[in-house]
Amino acid sequence: MRTLLFLTTAALLFASCRSNELIRPGDSLEVAYEKAMNQFEEENYSEAAEAFETVISIGRGTDIGQDAQFYLAESYFNNKRYLLAASEYERYAQFHPNSERRVEADYKLGLSYYNLSPRYRLDQTYTNQAIENFRLFLARYPNSEYSDEVGEYISELRAKLARKAYSSGEFYKRTDQYRAAAVYFDIVIDNYPETDWAEQALVDQMESYILYAENSVPDRQAERFEKALESYETYLQLFPRGDNRSRIEDLYDRAQRGLQEAGGDSVAQN
């Protein structure tokens, strides 16, 4: 009985404390905001988000309402509800474009999409949205304290897109669809030349054209070996000291032999 009484009393005290933490009808805007901030500081982010929504609804157009809008976004972000966070950061920037927190809100908007970016094999819509928002951030705030970090995020995300395109090229090459493989390797080379995947893509593109030529009817072989040699020339221009130089030279020799056997003109090696 004593244990039951103790537990009942504790539950009532807890419920009373929780009740005091919640926004109630009649609370002033200042009190409501303070209760919302208490939830946020205690890392009760779901409860904080609900509380800040209430503050915004009763304090729209006030400084407190503006602060609540920012912390609503922060609550979603800290709770890893990144899509909701992105929406609220965007809303904050829209309604408070001259706020001192605008820089942080724009940074966190990009970071929200960055956190939504999936592994490279999946749909990359959020990856592209992150890159777009980060680029806008750098254009607006080139000297921000976040600029270097944002630049690194962009490089990481672009490498992910390059890897996805390269993976598609690999798939088509592996399944003997050499023309399609060459197209996807070209996407890597043209769109992401600064990534580590570009050099590898050029090598694999050259090999794809060679395989395409070797598996073509005789009267189409020469032009396809010539495409392989074009990839070789591009490699020399972009990666004269590349890690794959030995392999690319072997492929050059193979393409030259194929071109000669197909009756085409030999291309002199640089």
Secondary structure by P-SEA (a helix, b strand, c coil): caaaaaaaaaaaaaaaaaaaacccccccaaaaaaaaaaaaaacaaaaaaaaaaaaaaaccccaaaaaaaaaaaaaaaaacaaaaaaaaaaaaaaacccccaaaaaaaaaaaaaaaacccccccaaaaaaaaaaaaaaaaacccccaaaaaaaaaaaaaaaaaaaaaaaaaaaaaacaaaaaaaaaaaaaaccccccaaaaaaaaaaaaaaaaaaaccccaaaaaaaaaaaaaaaaaaccccccaaaaaaaaaaaaaaaaaaacccccccc
